[in-house]
Amino acid sequence: MMIGTIAVMLSSAAAATSSSAFAFSPISAPITTTRRRKHISIISPNNIEQTPIISPDGSTNTCSSAVPFLTGTRNTATTKRAHHATTTTRLQSSLLPTSESIGSILSTLFQNSGNVPFLLSLLLNTALFTSLRPKLMTMLTPSGYLCSLALGTVLWTTLGWRGWTVCVLYLFLGQLVTKIGFEEKESLGIAEGRGGRRGPENVWGSAFTGSLCAIAAAMSVGSGVDTLGISNDVWVLGYVASLATKLADTFASEIGKAYGKTTFLITNLKRVPRGTEGAISLEGTLASVVGGLSLSAYAYLGVGLISSLEGVGVATFAAFFATMCESLIGATLQEKEGFGWMTNEVVNFFNTLIGAAVAMSMGVLVLGM
C-alpha cells in the first residue's frame, strides 16, 4: 500500500510539472545570446504578426492588434517626410528661373529700341564692369571707374546694347591711340597725365553731351512724342556724332603729338611746338578724319544705330568740323587771362556739343530726318 501511495504522488507531481512547464515555457529556459537575438527578431515590426503569445491558461493569442498601431506610426512618419520633400522641391523650383523667364529677360536687355528697365541695366553693367575690372583699372582711375559704370548704365537704359557698345568702342580706341608714342610724349611733357588713365572729369567731359542726346532719344521712344520737337533718329545721330567728335579730337591730338612733323597754330598758321594748345598738323588732321569715320561707320555697319550711309557722312563731317573748332577755342581762349575755367574738360564738352549740334542740324536740313 505504501508503494501504491508513492506511485500516485509521483504521477501527480509529474502531471503538475508537465502542466507548469507548458504554461510558462516561454520563460522557463535560460535566455542565451542566441535566444536573445531570436526574441529581438520576434518582436520586430516585420515579424510581430507571427509572434504567438501564450497566456497562463493555455490559450494562444497573437499581437496582430498591435500591428495597425506600429504600421500606422511608420506610415505617418513616411508621409510627413514625403510631404516635406515635396514642399522643399516645390520651393526650390519656384526660386529657380525658368527658360521662359530667362528668355524674357534677355529679350528685354537686348531689344534694339532701348528703354531697358534701369535695374536690369544696372545689374548687367555691374556684372560686366566687375568681370572687366582688371583691364578697366588700367584705363580709368577708381572714381573714373565708378563714373563709367554710371554712364554705362544710363546708356544701356536709354539706347540699349547698341548705344552702349558705341561708347565702349570710343573708350578702347581712345585709350589705344593715347598709348602710341607715349614714352616720347611723356619725355616732352605733352603726354596725358596719370599714364593716360581717365578720371571723372574726362568721362563726363567727353560723354555728357552724348548722355543728354541718349536720354532725349529714349524719352521720344517711350512717350511716342518727339522730344523738343526733334525725332528719335536725330537725337541718336547727335549721340553718335558727339562721341565721334571726341574720338576724332583724341586721334588728332595723340597722333599729332606723336608723329606730327610740322605743327601750326590754327589762328595764324605760325609754326609752334607739338602739344601747343590750338596747334594742328597734317598727320593729326588726317587722323581726326579716321577717328570720326571709324566710330560713325561702326554705328552704321556694326550695330545699325545710324540708319543710312548718309548719316555716317554727316556724323564724320560734324566730328571733323567740331575738332577744328576745338583747336580754335584752345588757341584763343584756353590758358588765357580771365579764362582759367576753360579747362580741357570744359573744352571737350563744347567740342562734343558742337559736333552733336552740327550733325543734328544737318540731319534735319540736309537729310530731312
C-alpha positions as CSV (number, residue, x, y, z in Angstrom):
1,M,0.0,0.0,0.0
2,M,2.9,2.4,0.7
3,I,4.3,1.6,-2.6
4,G,1.0,2.5,-4.3
5,T,0.7,5.7,-2.4
6,I,4.2,6.8,-3.5
7,A,3.4,5.9,-7.1
8,V,0.2,8.1,-7.1
9,M,2.2,11.1,-5.7
10,L,4.9,10.8,-8.3
11,S,2.3,10.6,-11.0
12,S,0.5,13.7,-9.7
13,A,3.8,15.6,-9.4
14,A,4.8,14.6,-12.9
15,A,1.4,15.8,-14.2
16,A,1.7,19.1,-12.3
17,T,5.3,19.7,-13.5
18,S,4.2,19.0,-17.1
19,S,1.3,21.4,-16.8
20,S,3.5,24.1,-15.3
21,A,6.2,23.7,-17.9
22,F,3.7,24.1,-20.7
23,A,2.1,27.1,-19.2
24,F,5.3,29.0,-18.6
25,S,7.6,27.6,-21.2
26,P,8.5,30.9,-22.8
27,I,10.4,31.9,-19.6
28,S,11.3,28.6,-18.1
29,A,14.6,28.1,-20.1
30,P,17.6,30.4,-19.6
31,I,17.9,33.1,-22.3
32,T,21.2,32.6,-24.1
33,T,22.7,35.0,-26.6
34,T,21.2,33.1,-29.4
35,R,17.8,33.1,-27.8
36,R,18.1,36.8,-27.1
37,R,18.6,37.5,-30.7
38,K,15.6,35.4,-31.5
39,H,13.5,37.3,-29.0
40,I,14.6,40.6,-30.6
41,S,13.8,39.4,-34.0
42,I,10.4,38.1,-32.9
43,I,9.3,41.5,-31.6
44,S,10.5,43.4,-34.6
45,P,7.8,45.2,-36.7
46,N,8.2,42.8,-39.6
47,N,7.6,39.7,-37.5
48,I,5.2,40.9,-34.8
49,E,2.2,39.5,-36.6
50,Q,3.6,36.0,-36.5
51,T,4.7,36.1,-32.8
52,P,2.5,33.9,-30.6
53,I,1.8,34.9,-27.0
54,I,0.5,32.1,-24.8
55,S,-1.4,33.0,-21.8
56,P,-1.2,31.1,-18.5
57,D,-4.5,29.4,-19.1
58,G,-3.1,27.7,-22.2
59,S,-4.9,29.8,-24.8
60,T,-2.9,31.2,-27.7
61,N,-3.2,34.9,-28.9
62,T,-1.3,36.9,-31.4
63,C,-0.3,40.5,-31.2
64,S,-1.9,41.4,-34.5
65,S,-3.8,44.1,-32.8
66,A,-0.6,46.0,-32.3
67,V,0.4,45.9,-35.9
68,P,-2.0,48.6,-37.1
69,F,-0.6,51.0,-34.5
70,L,3.0,50.4,-35.4
71,T,2.3,50.3,-39.1
72,G,0.2,53.5,-38.8
73,T,3.0,55.3,-37.0
74,R,5.6,54.2,-39.6
75,N,3.3,55.3,-42.4
76,T,2.6,58.6,-40.8
77,A,6.3,59.4,-40.5
78,T,6.9,58.3,-44.1
79,T,4.1,60.6,-45.2
80,K,5.5,63.5,-43.3
81,R,8.9,63.0,-44.8
82,A,7.4,62.7,-48.3
83,H,5.3,65.9,-47.8
84,H,8.4,67.8,-46.6
85,A,10.5,66.7,-49.6
86,T,7.7,67.7,-51.9
87,T,7.3,71.1,-50.3
88,T,11.1,71.7,-50.5
89,T,11.2,70.6,-54.1
90,R,8.4,73.0,-55.0
91,L,10.1,75.9,-53.1
92,Q,13.4,75.2,-54.9
93,S,11.6,75.1,-58.2
94,S,9.8,78.4,-57.6
95,L,13.1,80.1,-56.8
96,L,14.9,78.8,-60.0
97,P,14.3,80.8,-63.1
98,T,12.5,79.0,-66.0
99,S,13.7,79.0,-69.5
100,E,10.8,81.3,-70.4
101,S,11.7,83.9,-67.8
102,I,15.4,83.8,-68.8
103,G,14.4,84.3,-72.4
104,S,12.1,87.2,-71.5
105,I,14.9,88.9,-69.5
106,L,17.4,88.5,-72.4
107,S,14.9,89.8,-75.0
108,T,14.3,92.9,-72.8
109,L,18.0,93.5,-72.2
110,F,18.9,93.2,-75.9
111,Q,16.0,94.9,-77.6
112,N,17.1,97.3,-80.3
113,S,14.7,100.0,-79.3
114,G,16.4,100.7,-76.0
115,N,14.3,101.8,-73.0
116,V,15.6,98.9,-70.9
117,P,14.5,98.8,-67.2
118,F,17.0,100.7,-65.1
119,L,17.5,97.9,-62.6
120,L,18.3,95.3,-65.3
121,S,20.8,97.7,-66.9
122,L,22.4,98.4,-63.5
123,L,22.8,94.7,-62.7
124,L,24.2,93.8,-66.1
125,N,26.7,96.7,-66.1
126,T,27.8,95.9,-62.6
127,A,28.4,92.3,-63.7
128,L,30.3,93.4,-66.8
129,F,32.4,96.0,-65.1
130,T,33.3,93.6,-62.3
131,S,34.4,90.9,-64.7
132,L,36.5,93.5,-66.7
133,R,37.7,95.4,-63.7
134,P,41.4,94.4,-64.0
135,K,41.5,95.7,-67.6
136,L,39.4,98.8,-66.9
137,M,41.6,99.9,-64.0
138,T,44.5,100.3,-66.4
139,M,42.4,102.8,-68.3
140,L,40.4,104.5,-65.5
141,T,41.0,105.9,-62.1
142,P,38.9,104.4,-59.3
143,S,36.5,107.3,-59.4
144,G,36.6,107.2,-63.2
145,Y,35.7,103.6,-63.0
146,L,32.6,104.4,-60.9
147,C,31.5,107.2,-63.2
148,S,32.0,104.9,-66.2
149,L,29.7,102.4,-64.5
150,A,27.1,105.1,-64.1
151,L,27.5,106.2,-67.7
152,G,27.2,102.6,-69.0
153,T,24.0,102.1,-67.0
154,V,22.5,105.3,-68.4
155,L,23.4,104.4,-72.0
156,W,22.1,100.8,-71.8
157,T,18.9,102.0,-70.2
158,T,18.3,104.6,-72.9
159,L,19.8,103.3,-76.1
160,G,20.3,99.6,-75.2
161,W,23.2,97.5,-76.1
162,R,23.9,99.2,-79.4
163,G,24.4,102.7,-78.0
164,W,26.4,101.1,-75.1
165,T,28.9,99.4,-77.5
166,V,29.4,102.6,-79.5
167,C,30.6,104.3,-76.3
168,V,32.8,101.3,-75.3
169,L,34.4,101.3,-78.7
170,Y,35.2,105.0,-78.3
171,L,36.8,104.3,-74.9
172,F,39.0,101.5,-76.2
173,L,40.1,103.2,-79.4
174,G,40.8,106.4,-77.5
175,Q,42.9,104.6,-74.9
176,L,44.7,102.7,-77.7
177,V,45.7,105.8,-79.6
178,T,46.8,107.5,-76.4
179,K,49.4,104.9,-75.8
180,I,51.0,105.4,-79.2
181,G,54.4,107.0,-78.7
182,F,53.6,107.5,-75.0
183,E,57.1,107.4,-73.8
184,E,58.3,110.1,-76.2
185,K,55.3,112.3,-75.4
186,E,56.0,111.8,-71.7
187,S,59.6,112.9,-72.1
188,L,58.5,116.0,-73.9
189,G,55.9,116.7,-71.2
190,I,53.0,116.6,-73.6
191,A,51.5,113.2,-72.6
192,E,48.2,112.7,-70.8
193,G,48.5,112.7,-67.1
194,R,48.1,109.7,-64.8
195,G,49.6,107.4,-67.5
196,G,46.6,108.1,-69.8
197,R,44.0,106.9,-67.2
198,R,40.7,108.7,-67.4
199,G,39.1,110.3,-64.3
200,P,35.5,111.5,-63.7
201,E,36.2,114.9,-65.4
202,N,37.4,113.0,-68.6
203,V,34.4,110.7,-68.5
204,W,31.7,113.4,-68.3
205,G,33.6,116.0,-70.3
206,S,33.6,113.5,-73.2
207,A,30.2,111.9,-72.8
208,F,27.9,114.4,-71.1
209,T,26.5,115.7,-74.4
210,G,26.1,112.1,-75.6
211,S,24.2,111.2,-72.4
212,L,21.8,114.1,-72.9
213,C,21.1,113.0,-76.5
214,A,20.6,109.4,-75.4
215,I,18.1,110.4,-72.7
216,A,16.2,112.6,-75.1
217,A,16.0,109.8,-77.7
218,A,14.7,107.4,-75.1
219,M,12.1,109.9,-74.0
220,S,10.8,110.3,-77.5
221,V,10.5,106.5,-77.9
222,G,8.9,105.9,-74.6
223,S,6.3,108.7,-74.9
224,G,5.7,108.5,-78.7
225,V,6.2,112.2,-78.8
226,D,9.3,113.9,-80.3
227,T,11.4,115.4,-77.5
228,L,11.6,119.2,-78.0
229,G,10.1,118.6,-81.5
230,I,13.2,116.6,-82.6
231,S,12.7,113.0,-83.7
232,N,14.4,110.0,-82.1
233,D,16.6,109.4,-85.2
234,V,18.0,112.9,-85.0
235,W,18.8,112.6,-81.3
236,V,20.6,109.3,-82.0
237,L,22.6,110.9,-84.8
238,G,23.6,113.6,-82.3
239,Y,24.7,110.9,-79.8
240,V,26.9,109.2,-82.3
241,A,28.3,112.4,-83.6
242,S,29.2,113.6,-80.1
243,L,31.3,110.5,-79.4
244,A,32.8,110.5,-83.0
245,T,33.8,114.1,-82.4
246,K,35.6,113.3,-79.2
247,L,37.4,110.3,-80.8
248,A,38.4,112.5,-83.7
249,D,39.8,115.1,-81.3
250,T,41.7,112.3,-79.4
251,F,43.1,110.9,-82.7
252,A,44.2,114.3,-83.9
253,S,45.8,115.3,-80.6
254,E,47.6,112.0,-79.9
255,I,48.8,111.2,-83.4
256,G,49.8,114.8,-84.0
257,K,51.9,114.9,-80.8
258,A,53.5,111.5,-81.7
259,Y,54.1,111.9,-85.4
260,G,53.4,115.5,-86.4
261,K,56.4,116.8,-88.4
262,T,55.2,120.3,-88.6
263,T,52.6,121.9,-86.4
264,F,50.9,125.2,-86.9
265,L,48.7,127.4,-84.8
266,I,45.2,127.3,-86.3
267,T,44.7,131.1,-86.0
268,N,47.7,132.4,-87.9
269,L,49.4,129.2,-89.2
270,K,52.7,130.1,-87.4
271,R,54.9,127.1,-86.5
272,V,54.6,126.1,-82.9
273,P,55.9,123.2,-80.8
274,R,54.0,119.9,-80.7
275,G,51.4,119.8,-77.9
276,T,50.7,123.6,-78.1
277,E,47.0,124.4,-77.4
278,G,45.4,125.2,-80.8
279,A,48.1,123.6,-82.8
280,I,47.3,121.4,-85.9
281,S,49.4,119.2,-88.1
282,L,48.8,117.3,-91.3
283,E,49.2,114.0,-89.6
284,G,46.8,114.9,-86.8
285,T,44.2,116.3,-89.2
286,L,44.1,113.1,-91.2
287,A,44.0,111.1,-88.0
288,S,40.9,113.1,-86.9
289,V,39.1,112.0,-90.0
290,V,40.0,108.4,-89.4
291,G,38.8,108.6,-85.8
292,G,35.4,110.2,-86.6
293,L,34.8,107.9,-89.5
294,S,35.7,104.7,-87.5
295,L,33.0,105.3,-84.8
296,S,30.4,106.5,-87.3
297,A,30.9,103.5,-89.5
298,Y,30.6,101.2,-86.6
299,A,27.3,102.8,-85.6
300,Y,26.0,102.1,-89.1
301,L,27.6,98.9,-90.2
302,G,28.3,97.3,-86.8
303,V,25.1,97.8,-84.9
304,G,22.7,99.7,-87.1
305,L,22.3,102.7,-84.8
306,I,22.6,105.0,-87.7
307,S,20.1,104.1,-90.4
308,S,21.9,105.3,-93.6
309,L,25.3,105.8,-95.2
310,E,24.5,109.5,-95.5
311,G,24.2,109.6,-91.7
312,V,27.7,108.3,-91.5
313,G,28.9,111.1,-93.7
314,V,27.1,113.7,-91.7
315,A,28.5,112.4,-88.4
316,T,32.0,112.2,-89.8
317,F,31.9,115.8,-91.2
318,A,30.4,117.1,-87.9
319,A,33.2,115.4,-86.0
320,F,35.9,116.9,-88.2
321,F,34.3,120.4,-88.1
322,A,34.0,120.3,-84.3
323,T,37.6,119.2,-83.9
324,M,38.8,122.2,-85.9
325,C,36.5,124.4,-83.6
326,E,38.1,122.8,-80.6
327,S,41.6,123.8,-81.8
328,L,40.3,127.3,-82.4
329,I,38.9,127.5,-78.8
330,G,42.2,126.2,-77.5
331,A,44.2,128.8,-79.4
332,T,42.0,131.8,-78.5
333,L,40.6,131.2,-75.0
334,Q,42.4,128.3,-73.2
335,E,45.2,129.3,-70.9
336,K,44.4,133.0,-71.4
337,E,43.9,135.5,-68.7
338,G,40.4,135.5,-67.3
339,F,39.6,132.1,-68.8
340,G,41.1,129.9,-66.1
341,W,37.8,128.0,-66.0
342,M,38.3,126.9,-69.6
343,T,40.0,123.6,-68.8
344,N,40.5,120.7,-71.1
345,E,37.3,119.0,-69.8
346,V,35.2,122.2,-70.5
347,V,36.7,122.4,-74.0
348,N,35.8,118.8,-74.5
349,F,32.2,119.5,-73.5
350,F,32.0,122.4,-76.0
351,N,33.7,120.2,-78.6
352,T,31.1,117.4,-78.3
353,L,28.3,119.9,-78.1
354,I,29.3,121.5,-81.4
355,G,29.7,118.1,-83.1
356,A,26.2,116.9,-81.9
357,A,24.6,120.2,-82.9
358,V,26.1,120.3,-86.4
359,A,25.1,116.6,-87.1
360,M,21.6,117.1,-85.8
361,S,21.1,120.3,-87.9
362,M,22.4,118.6,-91.0
363,G,20.2,115.6,-90.2
364,V,17.1,117.8,-90.3
365,L,18.1,120.3,-93.0
366,V,20.1,118.1,-95.4
367,L,18.8,114.5,-94.8
368,G,15.2,115.5,-94.0
369,M,15.1,113.4,-90.8
